[in-house]
Amino acid sequence: MAYYFARFILWIGGWKVSAKIPENTKKAVMIAAPHTSNWDLVWARAAFYILKIPVRFTVKKELLKGPLKWVLNGLGAIGIDRTHKGGKKQSMTDAMIQLFNEREELVILVTPEGTRSYQPDWKTGFYRIAEGAGVPILCGYLDYENKIAGVGPSFEAIGDMHENIEKIKDFYRPIKGKYPEKGIR
């Protein structure tokens, strides 16, 4: 049912989908950029249903209660419990690496900008997660100018992190978000 609803939503909005996902990709960190609008979730979620990519995203486990649990689970949320048995908090990065280690298949969506405002310096958690879990980084995008939602190249988290993040940003620079002035420069 979600597939057909997603097709309808994208059709109404005039969006098309495009993907270049390496075959047999069972685990990956899917980054989403440029992230400039709350509408990004609507179009991205619909595109991932069409592309049959079971993308998940993380939320605090406390949010998955009551009616909100049904909505968030339906959208792909995974609750994160950052406490260790000793009661100490683990980092979000470590918690997400643990999710990859516990599952046979998992694609987690992360917004490296960490905000919908212009952010010249990306958060590096997505890279550290991919590196720690030994999974590729896939480049999800929403090109508002051409109304294309898709997945671009795949990157390995090997070598110089800052150099590799610049290469990833180079892919995104020509892609226009809903508010281009807030996007990657």
Phi and psi in degrees as GROMACS dihedral restraints (atoms count N, CA, C in turn):
[ dihedral_restraints ]
;  ai    aj    ak    al  type     phi  dphi    fc
    3     4     5     6     1   -60.8    20    10
    4     5     6     7     1   -36.9    20    10
    6     7     8     9     1   -58.7    20    10
    7     8     9    10     1   -48.2    20    10
    9    10    11    12     1   -69.9    20    10
   10    11    12    13     1   -36.3    20    10
   12    13    14    15     1   -64.6    20    10
   13    14    15    16     1   -41.8    20    10
   15    16    17    18     1   -62.3    20    10
   16    17    18    19     1   -42.9    20    10
   18    19    20    21     1   -60.0    20    10
   19    20    21    22     1   -43.0    20    10
   21    22    23    24     1   -63.2    20    10
   22    23    24    25     1   -47.1    20    10
   24    25    26    27     1   -59.3    20    10
   25    26    27    28     1   -47.0    20    10
   27    28    29    30     1   -66.4    20    10
   28    29    30    31     1   -37.9    20    10
   30    31    32    33     1   -62.9    20    10
   31    32    33    34     1   -46.7    20    10
   33    34    35    36     1   -58.8    20    10
   34    35    36    37     1   -42.1    20    10
   36    37    38    39     1   -78.9    20    10
   37    38    39    40     1    -9.5    20    10
   39    40    41    42     1    78.8    20    10
   40    41    42    43     1    20.9    20    10
   42    43    44    45     1   -89.5    20    10
   43    44    45    46     1   150.3    20    10
   45    46    47    48     1  -120.3    20    10
   46    47    48    49     1   162.0    20    10
   48    49    50    51     1  -119.4    20    10
   49    50    51    52     1   151.5    20    10
   51    52    53    54     1  -150.0    20    10
   52    53    54    55     1   140.1    20    10
   54    55    56    57     1  -148.9    20    10
   55    56    57    58     1   145.7    20    10
   57    58    59    60     1  -131.4    20    10
   58    59    60    61     1    67.5    20    10
   60    61    62    63     1   -94.0    20    10
   61    62    63    64     1   127.4    20    10
   63    64    65    66     1   -58.6    20    10
   64    65    66    67     1   138.1    20    10
   66    67    68    69     1   -57.5    20    10
   67    68    69    70     1   151.0    20    10
   69    70    71    72     1    62.3    20    10
   70    71    72    73     1    25.8    20    10
   72    73    74    75     1   -80.8    20    10
   73    74    75    76     1   108.2    20    10
   75    76    77    78     1  -102.2    20    10
   76    77    78    79     1   -22.9    20    10
   78    79    80    81     1  -136.2    20    10
   79    80    81    82     1   139.4    20    10
   81    82    83    84     1  -168.9    20    10
   82    83    84    85     1   157.7    20    10
   84    85    86    87     1   -98.2    20    10
   85    86    87    88     1   118.4    20    10
   87    88    89    90     1   -99.5    20    10
   88    89    90    91     1   115.1    20    10
   90    91    92    93     1   -92.4    20    10
   91    92    93    94     1   150.7    20    10
   93    94    95    96     1  -124.6    20    10
   94    95    96    97     1   117.2    20    10
   96    97    98    99     1  -153.2    20    10
   97    98    99   100     1   158.1    20    10
   99   100   101   102     1   -71.5    20    10
  100   101   102   103     1   141.7    20    10
  102   103   104   105     1  -105.3    20    10
  103   104   105   106     1    99.7    20    10
  105   106   107   108     1  -122.1    20    10
  106   107   108   109     1    -2.5    20    10
  108   109   110   111     1  -152.4    20    10
  109   110   111   112     1   153.2    20    10
  111   112   113   114     1   -66.5    20    10
  112   113   114   115     1   -22.3    20    10
  114   115   116   117     1   -65.0    20    10
  115   116   117   118     1   -20.3    20    10
  117   118   119   120     1   -54.4    20    10
  118   119   120   121     1   -40.3    20    10
  120   121   122   123     1   -62.2    20    10
  121   122   123   124     1   -42.1    20    10
  123   124   125   126     1   -61.0    20    10
  124   125   126   127     1   -53.2    20    10
  126   127   128   129     1   -68.3    20    10
  127   128   129   130     1   -41.2    20    10
  129   130   131   132     1   -65.7    20    10
  130   131   132   133     1   -46.0    20    10
  132   133   134   135     1   -59.6    20    10
  133   134   135   136     1   -44.4    20    10
  135   136   137   138     1   -62.0    20    10
  136   137   138   139     1   -44.4    20    10
  138   139   140   141     1   -62.2    20    10
  139   140   141   142     1   -41.0    20    10
  141   142   143   144     1   -67.1    20    10
  142   143   144   145     1   -31.9    20    10
  144   145   146   147     1   -64.6    20    10
  145   146   147   148     1   -45.1    20    10
  147   148   149   150     1   -61.8    20    10
  148   149   150   151     1   -44.6    20    10
  150   151   152   153     1   -77.4    20    10
  151   152   153   154     1    -5.7    20    10
  153   154   155   156     1    58.3    20    10
  154   155   156   157     1    41.0    20    10
  156   157   158   159     1  -103.5    20    10
  157   158   159   160     1   114.4    20    10
  159   160   161   162     1   -78.3    20    10
  160   161   162   163     1    65.3    20    10
  162   163   164   165     1   -71.4    20    10
  163   164   165   166     1   137.1    20    10
  165   166   167   168     1  -120.4    20    10
  166   167   168   169     1   162.2    20    10
  168   169   170   171     1  -139.0    20    10
  169   170   171   172     1   158.1    20    10
  171   172   173   174     1  -102.1    20    10
  172   173   174   175     1   145.9    20    10
  174   175   176   177     1  -139.6    20    10
  175   176   177   178     1   163.6    20    10
  177   178   179   180     1   -63.2    20    10
  178   179   180   181     1   137.5    20    10
  180   181   182   183     1   -58.1    20    10
  181   182   183   184     1   -26.7    20    10
  183   184   185   186     1   -64.8    20    10
  184   185   186   187     1   -21.9    20    10
  186   187   188   189     1   -74.8    20    10
  187   188   189   190     1   -19.1    20    10
  189   190   191   192     1   -89.5    20    10
  190   191   192   193     1    64.8    20    10
  192   193   194   195     1  -135.4    20    10
  193   194   195   196     1   150.0    20    10
  195   196   197   198     1    60.9    20    10
  196   197   198   199     1  -153.0    20    10
  198   199   200   201     1   -61.8    20    10
  199   200   201   202     1   -31.4    20    10
  201   202   203   204     1   -61.4    20    10
  202   203   204   205     1   -31.0    20    10
  204   205   206   207     1   -59.2    20    10
  205   206   207   208     1   -44.3    20    10
  207   208   209   210     1   -64.1    20    10
  208   209   210   211     1   -43.3    20    10
  210   211   212   213     1   -65.2    20    10
  211   212   213   214     1   -51.6    20    10
  213   214   215   216     1   -64.5    20    10
  214   215   216   217     1   -42.2    20    10
  216   217   218   219     1   -62.0    20    10
  217   218   219   220     1   -39.2    20    10
  219   220   221   222     1   -63.5    20    10
  220   221   222   223     1   -30.2    20    10
  222   223   224   225     1   -84.8    20    10
  223   224   225   226     1   -11.9    20    10
  225   226   227   228     1   112.3    20    10
  226   227   228   229     1    15.5    20    10
  228   229   230   231     1   -70.0    20    10
  229   230   231   232     1   145.3    20    10
  231   232   233   234     1  -124.0    20    10
  232   233   234   235     1   127.2    20    10
  234   235   236   237     1   -76.1    20    10
  235   236   237   238     1   133.5    20    10
  237   238   239   240     1  -104.1    20    10
  238   239   240   241     1   127.0    20    10
  240   241   242   243     1  -109.1    20    10
  241   242   243   244     1   110.5    20    10
  243   244   245   246     1   -92.1    20    10
  244   245   246   247     1     4.3    20    10
  246   247   248   249     1   -89.8    20    10
  247   248   249   250     1   138.5    20    10
  249   250   251   252     1   -87.0    20    10
  250   251   252   253     1   171.0    20    10
  252   253   254   255     1   -60.6    20    10
  253   254   255   256     1   -29.8    20    10
  255   256   257   258     1   -78.5    20    10
  256   257   258   259     1    -0.7    20    10
  258   259   260   261     1    89.6    20    10
  259   260   261   262     1    -5.3    20    10
  261   262   263   264     1   -79.5    20    10
  262   263   264   265     1   148.6    20    10
  264   265   266   267     1   -81.1    20    10
  265   266   267   268     1   139.2    20    10
  267   268   269   270     1  -100.3    20    10
  268   269   270   271     1   160.3    20    10
  270   271   272   273     1   -70.2    20    10
  271   272   273   274     1   158.8    20    10
  273   274   275   276     1   -60.9    20    10
  274   275   276   277     1   -38.2    20    10
  276   277   278   279     1   -59.7    20    10
  277   278   279   280     1   -49.2    20    10
  279   280   281   282     1   -62.9    20    10
  280   281   282   283     1   -39.4    20    10
  282   283   284   285     1   -63.2    20    10
  283   284   285   286     1   -38.8    20    10
  285   286   287   288     1   -74.0    20    10
  286   287   288   289     1   -36.0    20    10
  288   289   290   291     1   -61.3    20    10
  289   290   291   292     1   -40.6    20    10
  291   292   293   294     1   -61.1    20    10
  292   293   294   295     1   -40.1    20    10
  294   295   296   297     1   -58.4    20    10
  295   296   297   298     1   -43.6    20    10
  297   298   299   300     1   -63.4    20    10
  298   299   300   301     1   -40.3    20    10
  300   301   302   303     1   -68.0    20    10
  301   302   303   304     1   -24.9    20    10
  303   304   305   306     1   -88.4    20    10
  304   305   306   307     1   -10.2    20    10
  306   307   308   309     1  -124.0    20    10
  307   308   309   310     1   152.0    20    10
  309   310   311   312     1   -80.3    20    10
  310   311   312   313     1   -33.9    20    10
  312   313   314   315     1  -136.2    20    10
  313   314   315   316     1   133.2    20    10
  315   316   317   318     1  -166.7    20    10
  316   317   318   319     1   127.4    20    10
  318   319   320   321     1  -123.7    20    10
  319   320   321   322     1   115.6    20    10
  321   322   323   324     1  -107.3    20    10
  322   323   324   325     1   130.6    20    10
  324   325   326   327     1   -88.6    20    10
  325   326   327   328     1   130.7    20    10
  327   328   329   330     1  -135.2    20    10
  328   329   330   331     1   139.4    20    10
  330   331   332   333     1  -101.4    20    10
  331   332   333   334     1   105.5    20    10
  333   334   335   336     1   -65.2    20    10
  334   335   336   337     1   -21.8    20    10
  336   337   338   339     1   -72.8    20    10
  337   338   339   340     1   -27.4    20    10
  339   340   341   342     1    73.7    20    10
  340   341   342   343     1     4.0    20    10
  342   343   344   345     1  -162.6    20    10
  343   344   345   346     1   164.4    20    10
  345   346   347   348     1   -92.3    20    10
  346   347   348   349     1    -1.9    20    10
  348   349   350   351     1   -90.2    20    10
  349   350   351   352     1   165.5    20    10
  351   352   353   354     1   -60.1    20    10
  352   353   354   355     1   131.9    20    10
  354   355   356   357     1  -140.8    20    10
  355   356   357   358     1   104.0    20    10
  357   358   359   360     1   -68.6    20    10
  358   359   360   361     1   -29.2    20    10
  360   361   362   363     1  -107.4    20    10
  361   362   363   364     1   115.2    20    10
  363   364   365   366     1   -74.5    20    10
  364   365   366   367     1   150.5    20    10
  366   367   368   369     1   -68.6    20    10
  367   368   369   370     1   146.4    20    10
  369   370   371   372     1  -100.0    20    10
  370   371   372   373     1     2.0    20    10
  372   373   374   375     1   -55.6    20    10
  373   374   375   376     1   -41.5    20    10
  375   376   377   378     1   -58.1    20    10
  376   377   378   379     1   -40.2    20    10
  378   379   380   381     1   -69.3    20    10
  379   380   381   382     1   -44.8    20    10
  381   382   383   384     1   -65.1    20    10
  382   383   384   385     1   -34.6    20    10
  384   385   386   387     1   -64.9    20    10
  385   386   387   388     1   -49.9    20    10
  387   388   389   390     1   -60.1    20    10
  388   389   390   391     1   -42.6    20    10
  390   391   392   393     1   -64.0    20    10
  391   392   393   394     1   -48.3    20    10
  393   394   395   396     1   -67.4    20    10
  394   395   396   397     1   -33.7    20    10
  396   397   398   399     1   -90.5    20    10
  397   398   399   400     1   -10.4    20    10
  399   400   401   402     1    67.4    20    10
  400   401   402   403     1    39.8    20    10
  402   403   404   405     1  -120.8    20    10
  403   404   405   406     1   157.3    20    10
  405   406   407   408     1   -75.6    20    10
  406   407   408   409     1   164.0    20    10
  408   409   410   411     1  -105.1    20    10
  409   410   411   412     1   123.1    20    10
  411   412   413   414     1  -104.5    20    10
  412   413   414   415     1   142.4    20    10
  414   415   416   417     1  -100.0    20    10
  415   416   417   418     1    95.0    20    10
  417   418   419   420     1   -82.0    20    10
  418   419   420   421     1   144.1    20    10
  420   421   422   423     1  -148.9    20    10
  421   422   423   424     1   157.9    20    10
  423   424   425   426     1  -127.8    20    10
  424   425   426   427     1   109.9    20    10
  426   427   428   429     1   -97.1    20    10
  427   428   429   430     1    95.9    20    10
  429   430   431   432     1   -66.9    20    10
  430   431   432   433     1   -31.1    20    10
  432   433   434   435     1   -62.8    20    10
  433   434   435   436     1   -42.5    20    10
  435   436   437   438     1  -104.0    20    10
  436   437   438   439     1     0.0    20    10
  438   439   440   441     1    52.4    20    10
  439   440   441   442     1    54.5    20    10
  441   442   443   444     1  -123.0    20    10
  442   443   444   445     1   126.8    20    10
  444   445   446   447     1  -109.6    20    10
  445   446   447   448     1   131.6    20    10
  447   448   449   450     1  -169.3    20    10
  448   449   450   451     1  -168.2    20    10
  450   451   452   453     1  -129.5    20    10
  451   452   453   454     1   125.3    20    10
  453   454   455   456     1   -95.2    20    10
  454   455   456   457     1  -140.1    20    10
  456   457   458   459     1   -70.7    20    10
  457   458   459   460     1   166.3    20    10
  459   460   461   462     1  -108.9    20    10
  460   461   462   463     1   141.5    20    10
  462   463   464   465     1  -126.7    20    10
  463   464   465   466     1   146.4    20    10
  465   466   467   468     1   -97.7    20    10
  466   467   468   469     1   141.2    20    10
  468   469   470   471     1   -87.6    20    10
  469   470   471   472     1    68.5    20    10
  471   472   473   474     1  -131.6    20    10
  472   473   474   475     1   136.4    20    10
  474   475   476   477     1    94.7    20    10
  475   476   477   478     1  -154.1    20    10
  477   478   479   480     1   -70.9    20    10
  478   479   480   481     1   114.1    20    10
  480   481   482   483     1   -59.6    20    10
  481   482   483   484     1   -49.3    20    10
  483   484   485   486     1   -65.0    20    10
  484   485   486   487     1   -38.8    20    10
  486   487   488   489     1   -64.5    20    10
  487   488   489   490     1   -43.2    20    10
  489   490   491   492     1   -67.6    20    10
  490   491   492   493     1   -37.4    20    10
  492   493   494   495     1   -64.9    20    10
  493   494   495   496     1   -37.4    20    10
  495   496   497   498     1   -63.3    20    10
  496   497   498   499     1   -38.1    20    10
  498   499   500   501     1   -64.5    20    10
  499   500   501   502     1   -39.3    20    10
  501   502   503   504     1   -65.4    20    10
  502   503   504   505     1   -44.9    20    10
  504   505   506   507     1   -60.0    20    10
  505   506   507   508     1   -35.9    20    10
  507   508   509   510     1   -59.3    20    10
  508   509   510   511     1   -37.1    20    10
  510   511   512   513     1   -62.2    20    10
  511   512   513   514     1   -41.8    20    10
  513   514   515   516     1   -79.0    20    10
  514   515   516   517     1   -23.4    20    10
  516   517   518   519     1   -53.3    20    10
  517   518   519   520     1   -41.6    20    10
  519   520   521   522     1   -78.2    20    10
  520   521   522   523     1    -7.0    20    10
  522   523   524   525     1   -85.4    20    10
  523   524   525   526     1   129.6    20    10
  525   526   527   528     1   -99.4    20    10
  526   527   528   529     1   123.2    20    10
  528   529   530   531     1   -77.2    20    10
  529   530   531   532     1   178.3    20    10
  531   532   533   534     1   -56.4    20    10
  532   533   534   535     1   -40.0    20    10
  534   535   536   537     1  -117.4    20    10
  535   536   537   538     1    88.8    20    10
  537   538   539   540     1   -54.8    20    10
  538   539   540   541     1   -31.3    20    10
  540   541   542   543     1   -66.1    20    10
  541   542   543   544     1   -17.2    20    10
  543   544   545   546     1   -94.9    20    10
  544   545   546   547     1    -2.6    20    10
  546   547   548   549     1   -84.3    20    10
  547   548   549   550     1  -171.1    20    10
  549   550   551   552     1   -74.4    20    10
  550   551   552   553     1   136.5    20    10
